[in-house]
Amino acid sequence: TAERAEYVRFSMPSLGVLSGGLVLRQENQALVAPYLDGQQVDLHGLLSNDSLKLGIVAERSYGTQIDAILRQLPDSVLSRHYGNDATANLLQMQQLGRLRMVLGYWPEVRYLIQQQGGSLADYQFHPVQGVARYQFLHVGCSDSPLGRAAIAHIDQLLPALRRNVLPQWYARWLDPALHEDYLEESKHFFEDQ
């Protein structure tokens, strides 16, 4: 984020990951149906109904595009959760019916649902309309002489890692149906760089 760039030196992009989106249980699918375009949800339109609440991890960045949408929403529609296991706790609240919708990253959410003994078939993930399919991660170090030196070294290593190693590691966390497509698309992430 721009705020972090004031005191953090960032590397070149290291990995493309699937952007966050809306997670809901199958029984709540009808809530979002009017706001779907294909599988993508109009998050701003959906949450203009202030009787709904969206569970989010407090102070977490969901990427610049989703963060911009969240800033436009009234606080009354956001249920912020703090703590080390915030996403897991939000999913438990959802499972208990205290929250209908949670914002999250599908690979992380899939893992947590399985850790909690839940069935993935009970959940649906919707990408957010207007948000790029992938967001790109960077390594960050303090903007100090040592931090800048570390980033310079990391930037030397990243071209090979992001081509040959990191996509394979990330793909292991994906829904098996997405695995091959992701690996193919990842070959083109950094072609112009």
N, C-alpha and C positions, 0 to 999 in steps of 0.2 A: 504494500500500500504506500501511498505518497507520504503518509506520516512516518512510516518506518524508514523510508529512504533518507530522512534527515539524519539518522544516526546509525544506519546499517549500510554496509557495502554489499551489493548483491552480485552473484555470479551471472553468467549467461544462463538462459533457460536450461534446466537439467532434464525435465521430464514432462510430458503431456499427460494429464490425468483427467478423467471424466469430471465435468463440472457437477456441482451439487444440484439437488432438486428436491421435490416434494415427496415425502414418504407417507403413505397412509395405509390403513388396513383395508382389506377388500370390502368390508361392510360399509365403509365410508366413501366408496368410490362415487356414489351418486352426488355427493357434495361438490365434486370437482367437474363432473361431466359437462355442465354448461360452459365451463371455462377452458375446455380442452380444444386444441387444434392438433389433430392427430394424437400423439402422446404428450405433447408439450402443453403445460398449464400456464394460463395467464395469471400469474401470482398476484399482481397488483389488482386485477379485476376481482379475483376470488376473495381477496382480503378487504375489498371495499365493503363487504358485509361484515360489520363489526361484531356480529354474534359468534364469529369463528375466531379461533386462536391458533397461532402457528408456534410450535415449540422450536426454539433456537438455542444454541450454546452462546451464552453471554460473552461478549468481547472476542468472539471468533470471527475471522474473516472468511466469508464464503466465496471470495473472489470479487473483483471490482464490479462486475456487472450485477451480481445478486446483491452485494452490499448496497449498491445504488438504489435498487428496488426497495430494500428493507428500510433505507433512510426516508423513503417517501411515504411509508406506512405509519399510521398512528400507533403509538406505544400500546394502546389498548388491545391490539390484535396480536401482539407478540408476547409469548411466555418465555422469558429468558431464564436459562438454568445455568447455575455456576457449579464449579467443582471439577475434580479430576475425571470423573466418569459421567460427565454431563450428557453425552449422547446416549449412553446406555440407560441413564436415568430417564431421559425423555422418552425413549422407546418403552420402558416399563410403564411410565405414565400413560402412554398411548395404549399399551396392551390392557391396562386397567380401565380404559375409557375416560380418563381425565383429560386427555388431549386427543384430538382427531388427526392432526397433521404435524409432521416434524420435518424440518429442513435438514438435509444431510447429504453425505457423499455415499452413493449406493454401495461401493465395495466395503466401506467401513460399516454401514448399516447391516449389510448382509452378514458380515462376520459377527456383529453383536447380536443379531437376531438368533443366529445359530448357537452362540455362546449361552444365550438365555433359554435355550431349549425350544425356541419358537420355530414355526414352519414358514419358509420363504413364500410358500403359496398363499399365505394369509396377507401378504403385503404387496403393494404396488408402488412403483417409482415413476415419477413424471419429471422429465427435464423442464426447466423454466423457459418459457417462451422468450425469445430475444437474447438468450444467453448462449454464447459459443459452446459447442459440444465439449471442447477441451479447454482447460486452463493450464498454464505452464508454471511449474515450480522452479524456484531459484534457491540456491544456498545463500545464506546470509551470515556475515560476520560483522563485528563492530567496526565502524568507520574510523579505524586507528591504523597506525603504520603496520602493526602485526596483522590486523584483520584484512587490510588491503593486500598484504603479501600472501596471506592464506587464500584469498579469493583469486589472486593471480595464478597461484599454483592449481587451485581447483579448476579454473577456466582452461588450463592446459590439459587436464585429465578428462573433462566432460565430453568433448567431441566423441571420443571412442566409447565412453561409458553410456552416453545417451543413445548411441547407435546400436551397441552390441549387448549391453548388460541391463540397464535400468528398465527398458520396456518389457523384457522377459520377466523380471522380478515383479513389476507392477501387474502384468497380465495374469499372474497366478492368483491375484485377489479378485479378479473380475468374474462375473457370471460366465460360466463356460460358453454360453451362446455368444458372448462378446469377444472372447479370447482371440480368435483368429482375425476378426475384423480389426481389432485394436492393433495387433502386431503388424498387420499390413499398413494401416493408416500411420502408425508410428514411424515407419520408414520415411515418410514425407514431412514430418514435423519440422525438421530443421534444414530442409533442402537449400533455402536461400541464405543460410548463415554459414 
